[in-house]
Amino acid sequence: MSKKSCFIITRYSKDHAAELVYGAIMNGIAMADLQCVDLRNDMQPRFIPASIIEAIIKADVVIADISDPSPNVFYELGISHSVANKTIIISKDLENAPFDLKAQFALGYETTPAGLRLLSFELAKVIREVLTAGSAGSNLVQLFGKEFFDLRARLKETLARLNDEIERMTAFQGFLARDRRSDNSIVVNRIAKSVLELREKRAGCTLVAICGAAGLGKTTLARELRQSIVERQPDLAVGILPTDAFMWDREKRLARNLSGYDRAANDLEELSKAITQIDRGHPIQFSEYDHKKGIHAATPSMLPPCNVLIIEGIHSFCPLTANRLALRIFMYAAPSDSKELRFISDLFERGYTAREAFARADRELHEFEEHVLHYMRFADSVIQVTNYWEHKMID
């Protein structure tokens, strides 16, 4: 691990006394186990090279000797304060220092041999204090602007993560365009076989539920399962009922600060009634939920009586339906994969911008873990989903 760095702001000079003071400062830096950025060869009497400005900006600690009223010294000190460095001001003549700097924390020293040794020890102590205790040293800009600089740091980190996600998702968009989702026919066919075996043991409509986090492909699995069942037994009527049809519109949920994962944002009693009607051999009507618009379709869809009903959605295992289900399938992904798949789903299916999708990711995962993950313990079969939508039975 590299050492933290320290830069010394001091007057341009080559006389012996200045060298002694510089050496004492260097000793203090070494005692504090910091690495000094020594750019004395770059220093010029009439202008400040870019290398010095860069060193000030990048340094973890800056020591500014204001003993001599050099314009360059005060200019460099201003740069150090403006970028929120931990700044330590020293002077051999604190009494005559500018009043606005004298009011700040500053360290005085004498140029005698004993005074310079004391300077080294005191500097080492102050450096350790400002690094370990989080003190801003003499930097009042950092002290009073802490919230701003903390926010700036968080924003930089978030933007960096967002750029990484956008680049990754841009590449993934090409993946989606090539239709290279994993072939999950083995898993689908295995479930279809189980459904048909259950039908032989039960009268009436066979209820199958697919539960799990948003974005894992529950709707796709439901359609593939229906196709597989019908291919094996063409005389069966297989219907699909999405639980999203019973979720509140997005505007209503947002107004109440509710996620779709929250049962309070779903009319689960109406879902239960609809399942009862189908189970009794009656048709039902429901309004499809448009994820891009965040509203339900104006024209309802008709679901006729069926032999097998596949209920797919995040609340398909809810207490009002769980005991009536013949087969419960839970789709699960590791948190990192779940966030990535939800991000893709929000981008390409729900119409969110990359920034919006990224901002939602952590909260959505938290909401899933709080409101839905516990359903997994009721599952007859669990399917693990990777970030390529590859399915693996883990029951």
C-alpha positions as CSV (number, residue, x, y, z in Angstrom):
1,M,0.0,0.0,0.0
2,S,1.5,3.4,-1.0
3,K,2.2,6.0,1.6
4,K,0.1,9.2,1.9
5,S,1.8,12.2,0.3
6,C,2.7,15.6,1.7
7,F,3.6,18.8,-0.2
8,I,5.5,21.7,1.3
9,I,4.6,25.3,0.3
10,T,7.5,27.6,1.0
11,R,9.3,30.7,-0.4
12,Y,11.7,30.1,-3.3
13,S,15.1,30.3,-1.7
14,K,18.5,28.6,-1.8
15,D,20.1,30.2,1.3
16,H,21.4,28.0,4.1
17,A,18.8,29.0,6.7
18,A,15.9,28.1,4.4
19,E,17.6,24.7,3.7
20,L,17.8,24.0,7.5
21,V,14.0,24.8,7.9
22,Y,13.2,22.7,4.9
23,G,15.2,19.8,6.3
24,A,13.4,20.0,9.7
25,I,10.0,19.9,7.9
26,M,11.2,16.9,5.9
27,N,12.2,15.1,9.1
28,G,8.7,15.7,10.6
29,I,7.1,14.3,7.4
30,A,9.3,11.2,7.6
31,M,8.5,10.7,11.3
32,A,4.8,10.8,10.4
33,D,5.5,8.1,7.8
34,L,4.4,10.2,4.8
35,Q,6.1,10.6,1.5
36,C,7.2,14.2,0.6
37,V,6.7,15.4,-2.9
38,D,9.9,17.3,-3.5
39,L,9.6,19.7,-6.4
40,R,12.2,22.2,-5.4
41,N,14.0,21.8,-8.8
42,D,10.7,22.9,-10.4
43,M,10.3,26.1,-8.3
44,Q,10.8,29.4,-10.0
45,P,11.0,32.9,-8.5
46,R,8.5,34.5,-10.9
47,F,5.8,31.9,-11.7
48,I,4.3,28.7,-10.4
49,P,4.8,25.7,-12.7
50,A,1.9,23.4,-13.4
51,S,3.7,20.5,-11.6
52,I,3.5,22.3,-8.3
53,I,-0.2,23.1,-8.7
54,E,-0.8,19.4,-9.5
55,A,1.2,18.3,-6.5
56,I,-0.8,20.6,-4.2
57,I,-4.1,19.3,-5.5
58,K,-3.1,15.6,-5.2
59,A,-1.4,15.8,-1.8
60,D,-3.0,14.3,1.3
61,V,-1.4,16.9,3.6
62,V,0.0,20.3,2.7
63,I,2.4,22.2,5.0
64,A,2.6,25.9,4.3
65,D,5.4,28.0,5.7
66,I,4.2,31.6,5.7
67,S,7.3,33.0,7.4
68,D,8.1,35.2,4.4
69,P,5.3,37.2,2.7
70,S,5.8,35.7,-0.7
71,P,2.8,36.2,-3.1
72,N,3.5,32.7,-4.5
73,V,3.2,31.1,-1.1
74,F,-0.2,32.7,-0.4
75,Y,-1.4,31.8,-3.9
76,E,-0.4,28.2,-3.4
77,L,-2.0,28.2,0.1
78,G,-5.2,29.5,-1.5
79,I,-5.1,26.6,-3.9
80,S,-4.6,24.1,-1.1
81,H,-7.6,25.5,0.8
82,S,-9.8,25.5,-2.3
83,V,-9.4,21.8,-2.9
84,A,-10.1,20.8,0.7
85,N,-6.6,19.5,1.5
86,K,-5.6,19.0,5.1
87,T,-3.4,22.1,5.5
88,I,-0.9,22.9,8.3
89,I,0.3,26.5,8.5
90,I,3.7,27.1,10.1
91,S,5.6,30.3,10.7
92,K,8.7,31.6,12.5
93,D,6.9,34.9,13.2
94,L,3.3,34.2,14.1
95,E,2.9,37.7,15.7
96,N,3.3,39.4,12.3
97,A,1.4,36.8,10.3
98,P,-1.7,38.1,8.4
99,F,-4.6,38.5,10.9
100,D,-7.0,36.2,8.9
101,L,-4.4,33.4,8.9
102,K,-3.2,34.0,12.5
103,A,-6.7,33.3,13.7
104,Q,-6.5,29.8,12.2
105,F,-4.6,27.0,13.8
106,A,-0.8,27.6,13.1
107,L,2.4,26.2,14.4
108,G,5.3,28.5,15.4
109,Y,8.9,27.6,15.3
110,E,12.4,29.0,16.0
111,T,15.4,28.6,13.7
112,T,17.8,27.5,16.5
113,P,19.0,23.9,16.4
114,A,16.7,23.0,19.3
115,G,13.8,24.9,17.7
116,L,14.2,23.0,14.5
117,R,14.3,19.7,16.2
118,L,11.1,20.7,18.1
119,L,9.5,21.7,14.8
120,S,10.1,18.2,13.4
121,F,8.5,16.5,16.4
122,E,5.5,18.9,16.6
123,L,4.9,18.6,12.9
124,A,4.9,14.8,13.0
125,K,2.4,15.0,15.9
126,V,0.1,17.4,14.0
127,I,0.3,15.4,10.8
128,R,-0.8,12.3,12.6
129,E,-3.6,14.1,14.3
130,V,-5.1,15.6,11.1
131,L,-4.9,12.3,9.3
132,T,-6.3,10.0,12.1
133,A,-8.8,12.4,13.7
134,G,-10.2,13.7,10.5
135,S,-9.2,17.3,11.4
136,A,-8.9,19.8,8.6
137,G,-5.8,21.4,10.2
138,S,-5.7,25.0,9.2
139,N,-8.1,24.6,6.3
140,L,-11.3,26.4,7.3
141,V,-12.7,25.8,3.8
142,Q,-12.6,22.1,4.4
143,L,-13.9,22.5,8.0
144,F,-17.0,24.5,7.1
145,G,-17.5,23.1,3.6
146,K,-17.3,19.5,4.8
147,E,-20.8,18.6,3.7
148,F,-20.1,20.0,0.2
149,F,-16.9,18.1,-0.2
150,D,-18.5,14.9,1.1
151,L,-21.3,15.4,-1.4
152,R,-18.8,16.1,-4.2
153,A,-16.9,12.9,-3.3
154,R,-20.1,10.8,-3.3
155,L,-21.3,12.3,-6.6
156,K,-18.0,11.5,-8.2
157,E,-18.2,7.9,-7.0
158,T,-21.8,7.6,-8.1
159,L,-21.0,9.0,-11.5
160,A,-18.1,6.7,-12.0
161,R,-20.3,3.7,-11.1
162,L,-23.0,5.0,-13.4
163,N,-20.6,5.3,-16.3
164,D,-19.4,1.8,-15.7
165,E,-23.0,0.5,-15.7
166,I,-23.9,2.4,-18.8
167,E,-20.9,1.0,-20.7
168,R,-21.8,-2.5,-19.5
169,M,-25.4,-2.2,-20.4
170,T,-24.6,-0.7,-23.8
171,A,-22.6,-3.8,-24.5
172,F,-25.5,-5.9,-23.1
173,Q,-28.0,-4.2,-25.4
174,G,-26.1,-5.8,-28.3
175,F,-26.3,-9.1,-26.5
176,L,-30.1,-8.8,-26.3
177,A,-30.4,-7.7,-29.9
178,R,-28.7,-10.9,-31.0
179,D,-31.3,-12.9,-29.0
180,R,-28.7,-14.9,-27.2
181,R,-30.6,-15.7,-24.0
182,S,-29.7,-19.1,-22.6
183,D,-31.6,-22.1,-23.8
184,N,-33.6,-23.2,-20.8
185,S,-35.7,-25.9,-22.5
186,I,-34.4,-28.7,-20.1
187,V,-35.7,-26.8,-17.1
188,V,-39.0,-25.8,-18.8
189,N,-39.7,-29.3,-20.0
190,R,-39.0,-30.7,-16.5
191,I,-41.6,-28.3,-15.0
192,A,-44.1,-29.1,-17.8
193,K,-43.7,-32.8,-17.0
194,S,-44.4,-32.2,-13.3
195,V,-47.5,-30.1,-14.1
196,L,-49.0,-32.9,-16.3
197,E,-48.3,-35.5,-13.5
198,L,-50.1,-33.3,-11.0
199,R,-53.1,-33.0,-13.4
200,E,-53.5,-36.8,-13.3
201,K,-53.9,-36.6,-9.5
202,R,-56.2,-33.5,-9.3
203,A,-59.6,-32.6,-10.6
204,G,-60.5,-29.2,-11.9
205,C,-58.0,-26.5,-12.8
206,T,-54.3,-27.0,-11.9
207,L,-52.9,-23.9,-10.4
208,V,-49.2,-23.2,-11.0
209,A,-47.4,-20.1,-9.6
210,I,-44.1,-18.5,-10.6
211,C,-42.7,-16.0,-8.1
212,G,-39.5,-14.0,-7.7
213,A,-37.9,-10.6,-8.2
214,A,-38.8,-8.3,-11.0
215,G,-36.6,-8.7,-14.1
216,L,-35.8,-12.4,-13.7
217,G,-38.0,-13.6,-16.6
218,K,-41.1,-14.9,-14.9
219,T,-43.3,-13.9,-17.8
220,T,-40.9,-15.5,-20.3
221,L,-40.9,-18.7,-18.3
222,A,-44.7,-18.7,-18.0
223,R,-45.0,-18.5,-21.8
224,E,-42.4,-21.2,-22.5
225,L,-44.0,-23.4,-19.9
226,R,-47.5,-23.0,-21.5
227,Q,-46.0,-23.9,-24.9
228,S,-44.2,-27.0,-23.5
229,I,-47.4,-28.2,-21.9
230,V,-49.6,-27.7,-25.0
231,E,-47.0,-29.5,-27.2
232,R,-47.2,-32.5,-24.9
233,Q,-51.0,-32.4,-24.5
234,P,-52.6,-30.3,-27.2
235,D,-56.2,-30.7,-25.8
236,L,-55.3,-28.8,-22.6
237,A,-56.3,-25.2,-22.3
238,V,-53.4,-23.3,-20.5
239,G,-53.9,-19.7,-19.4
240,I,-51.5,-17.2,-17.9
241,L,-52.6,-14.6,-15.2
242,P,-50.0,-11.9,-14.4
243,T,-50.2,-10.5,-10.9
244,D,-49.1,-7.2,-12.2
245,A,-52.6,-6.8,-13.4
246,F,-53.6,-6.2,-9.8
247,M,-50.8,-3.8,-8.9
248,W,-51.6,-0.1,-8.5
249,D,-50.6,2.3,-11.3
250,R,-47.1,3.8,-10.9
251,E,-48.3,7.3,-10.0
252,K,-50.5,6.0,-7.2
253,R,-47.7,4.0,-5.8
254,L,-45.2,6.8,-5.9
255,A,-47.7,9.2,-4.3
256,R,-47.8,6.8,-1.3
257,N,-44.1,6.0,-1.5
258,L,-44.8,2.3,-2.1
259,S,-42.9,-0.1,-4.3
260,G,-44.6,-2.8,-6.3
261,Y,-43.0,-5.3,-4.0
262,D,-45.1,-4.0,-1.1
263,R,-48.3,-6.0,-0.7
264,A,-50.1,-2.8,0.2
265,A,-49.6,-1.6,-3.4
266,N,-51.4,-4.6,-4.8
267,D,-55.1,-5.6,-4.8
268,L,-54.5,-9.2,-3.7
269,E,-58.1,-9.8,-2.7
270,E,-59.1,-9.2,-6.3
271,L,-56.3,-11.5,-7.5
272,S,-57.7,-14.2,-5.1
273,K,-61.2,-13.7,-6.5
274,A,-60.0,-14.0,-10.1
275,I,-58.2,-17.3,-9.3
276,T,-61.4,-18.6,-7.6
277,Q,-63.4,-17.8,-10.7
278,I,-61.0,-19.6,-13.0
279,D,-60.8,-22.6,-10.6
280,R,-64.6,-22.8,-10.7
281,G,-64.6,-22.9,-14.5
282,H,-65.6,-19.3,-15.2
283,P,-63.9,-16.7,-17.5
284,I,-62.4,-13.6,-16.0
285,Q,-61.4,-10.1,-17.3
286,F,-58.2,-8.3,-16.2
287,S,-56.3,-5.2,-17.4
288,E,-52.7,-5.8,-18.5
289,Y,-50.2,-3.5,-16.8
290,D,-48.0,-1.4,-19.2
291,H,-44.6,-1.2,-17.5
292,K,-43.4,1.5,-19.8
293,K,-46.3,3.8,-19.2
294,G,-46.9,2.7,-15.6
295,I,-50.6,2.3,-16.1
296,H,-53.2,-0.4,-16.9
297,A,-54.6,-1.0,-20.3
298,A,-57.9,0.8,-21.0
299,T,-59.3,-2.3,-22.8
300,P,-59.4,-5.4,-20.5
301,S,-58.2,-8.8,-21.6
302,M,-60.4,-11.9,-21.4
303,L,-59.1,-15.2,-19.9
304,P,-61.4,-18.1,-20.7
305,P,-61.8,-21.2,-18.4
306,C,-58.7,-23.4,-18.5
307,N,-57.3,-26.7,-17.4
308,V,-54.0,-25.2,-16.2
309,L,-53.6,-21.6,-14.9
310,I,-50.0,-20.2,-14.6
311,I,-50.0,-17.3,-12.2
312,E,-46.8,-15.3,-12.7
313,G,-45.7,-12.3,-10.6
314,I,-44.0,-11.2,-7.5
315,H,-47.0,-11.9,-5.2
316,S,-48.2,-15.2,-6.8
317,F,-47.3,-16.9,-3.5
318,C,-49.3,-14.5,-1.3
319,P,-51.2,-15.9,1.7
320,L,-54.5,-15.6,-0.2
321,T,-53.4,-17.9,-3.0
322,A,-50.6,-20.1,-1.6
323,N,-52.7,-23.0,-0.2
324,R,-54.6,-23.5,-3.4
325,L,-51.5,-23.9,-5.6
326,A,-50.5,-27.3,-7.0
327,L,-47.0,-26.2,-7.9
328,R,-45.0,-23.3,-6.6
329,I,-41.9,-22.2,-8.5
330,F,-39.6,-19.5,-7.1
331,M,-37.0,-17.8,-9.3
332,Y,-34.0,-16.5,-7.5
333,A,-30.8,-14.7,-8.4
334,A,-27.7,-13.7,-6.4
335,P,-28.1,-10.0,-5.4
336,S,-25.5,-8.7,-7.9
337,D,-27.2,-10.7,-10.8
338,S,-30.6,-9.6,-9.6
339,K,-29.6,-5.9,-9.7
340,E,-28.1,-6.3,-13.1
341,L,-31.1,-8.0,-14.6
342,R,-33.5,-5.5,-13.0
343,F,-31.3,-2.7,-14.4
344,I,-31.7,-4.2,-17.9
345,S,-35.4,-4.7,-17.5
346,D,-35.9,-1.1,-16.3
347,L,-33.9,0.2,-19.3
348,F,-35.5,-1.9,-22.1
349,E,-38.9,-2.9,-20.8
350,R,-39.9,-0.1,-18.4
351,G,-38.6,2.9,-20.2
352,Y,-36.4,4.3,-17.5
353,T,-33.2,6.2,-18.3
354,A,-29.9,4.6,-17.3
355,R,-29.6,7.2,-14.5
356,E,-33.1,6.4,-13.2
357,A,-32.5,2.7,-13.4
358,F,-29.2,2.9,-11.6
359,A,-30.6,5.1,-8.9
360,R,-33.4,2.5,-8.3
361,A,-31.2,-0.6,-8.1
362,D,-30.3,-0.7,-4.4
363,R,-33.8,0.3,-3.2
364,E,-35.5,-2.3,-5.4
365,L,-33.2,-5.1,-4.1
366,H,-34.0,-4.0,-0.5
367,E,-37.7,-4.0,-1.2
368,F,-37.6,-7.5,-2.7
369,E,-35.6,-8.8,0.3
370,E,-38.1,-7.2,2.7
371,H,-41.4,-8.1,1.0
372,V,-40.9,-11.1,-1.3
373,L,-37.8,-13.2,-0.5
374,H,-39.5,-14.9,2.4
375,Y,-41.9,-16.5,-0.1
376,M,-39.1,-18.8,-1.2
377,R,-39.6,-21.1,1.8
378,F,-43.0,-22.1,0.4
379,A,-41.6,-23.1,-3.0
380,D,-41.8,-26.7,-4.4
381,S,-39.0,-25.9,-6.8
382,V,-36.4,-23.1,-6.9
383,I,-34.8,-21.9,-10.1
384,Q,-31.5,-20.0,-9.9
385,V,-31.1,-17.4,-12.6
386,T,-27.8,-16.0,-13.8
387,N,-27.2,-12.6,-15.4
388,Y,-27.6,-14.3,-18.8
389,W,-31.1,-15.7,-17.7
390,E,-29.7,-19.2,-17.5
391,H,-31.9,-21.4,-15.4
392,K,-30.7,-24.0,-13.0
393,M,-33.0,-26.1,-10.8
394,I,-31.6,-26.1,-7.2
395,D,-34.5,-28.0,-5.4
